[in-house]
Amino acid sequence: MKLSTDYMGLALRNPLVASASPLSTTLDGVRRLADAGVGAVVLYSLFEEQLLKEAAQNNRLVDAGTESFAESLSYFPADAEEEPGPRRYLSLLERAVAAVDVPVIASLNGVTPGSWGNYARAMQAAGAAAIELNIYYLPGDPHIAGRDVEQRHIDVLRSVKSAVTVPVAVLARMRPLGTPYCAPRPVFVVTGVETT
């Protein structure tokens, strides 16, 4: 029986795609999924909130004590200003791509256009076959129009899609917690940006 299929333009040996899970957080877990016969593996998500928190902690560490002792600048490790979250993620992505014979899909989870294009570009360079973009935005203002929320999603997507050539899938929570603020035509895009 032929089970091969296409997903986001990727040729898969079967339609079973292992979603982000605890198994996709380690190289051994990714190998186990591929050995079990999945058609593709989605790595765990790289979260915007996690990156922002780690960056803030690194900045505090880099600046700690520098106002008191000038020589303290030389005590801090040279790589202290690097981003550990993305570095760890990209390392796992590179190793997973090299270790398995199924497409490995990277996953970004965020709410703002910001630097997602840069992260997506780095993921593509690390070997991601595609990118899963998880957008979750819960507006704090009940008067924000659904069209504005959708536009925010489109802006994030455009930022990522303009930075990469690999396929991009969007998982968007257009109605968090059942709030009815969305326009009637949500946008879900795989290989391009369509706003109609």
Buried (B, 14 or more C-beta within 10 A) or exposed (E): EEEEBEBBEBEBBBEBBBBBEEBBBBBEBBBBBBEEEBBBBBBBBBBBEBBBEBBEEBEEEBEEEEEEEEEEEEEBEEEEEEBBBBEEBBEBBBBBBEEBEBBBBBBBBBBBBBBBBEBBBBBBEBBBBBBBBBBBBEBEEEEEEBEEBBBBBBBBBBBBBEBBEBBBBBBBBBEEEEEEBBBEEBBEBEEEBEEE
